[in-house]
């Protein structure tokens, strides 16, 4: 249970960091990049891919069942 919470929080942190970098790189659009070049740029940056990795970690912790099958569910 504690490991799932830890992985969820790591995923949440990675998602926040990745989204902040993706939003901050929107300044490239003001200096002449078009949207296709912007998407190409952020898809190659590891700090922007943290958002995708974080979302995958969050989805894994939420949707994959775990725990003791003999737990009492109230």
N, C-alpha and C positions, 0 to 999 in steps of 0.2 A: 504494500500500500504506500509506504513512504517512498519507494523507488519510483512509483508511478507519478506521485506528486512532484518529485524532483525532476523527472523527465518532462512533465507538463510545464513546469516553471522554466526549464532550460529552453523548451520550444517557444514559450511565450516571449522570453527575452530575445531569442534569435529573430523572431518575427518582428518585434518592435525595432530592433537594430536594422534589420533589412529594409523595413518600410521607411524608416527615417532616412536612410541613405538614398533610397529610391526617390523619395520626395525632394531631398536636397539636390539630387542630380537633375531635377526639373529645371534648374537654372540654365542648363545647357540649351533648352529651347529658346531662351532669350538671346543667346549669342549666335543663333543661326542654324542650329541643328533642327532637322525636321523630326517628326514623331518616329518614323522608321529607324533613323539613326540613333535616336534616344533609346528605343527598345533594344537595338543591337548592342549599344554600349552597356546598358545595365544588365543585359543577359550574360555578359562576359565578366562582370565584376563579382568577386566572391562575396563581398559584403552585401550586395543586393540579393544574391542567391540564399543568404541566410534566412530571408523571409520564407522562401519555399521550403527550406529544410525545417524551419520552425513549425510551419503549418503541417508538415508531414508528421513531425514528432507529436504535435497536439492531437492530430487525428488518430495516431496509433494509440495514444494513452486513453482517448475517449472511447474509441470504437472496438478495440480488441478486448474481449472479456478476460478477466483475470481474478485472482483472489482465491480464497478457499471455497470449494464447492459445498462445504458443510456449514458455511456461515448462515446465520439467521438473518433473513432480509425482512425488515419491518417497514 
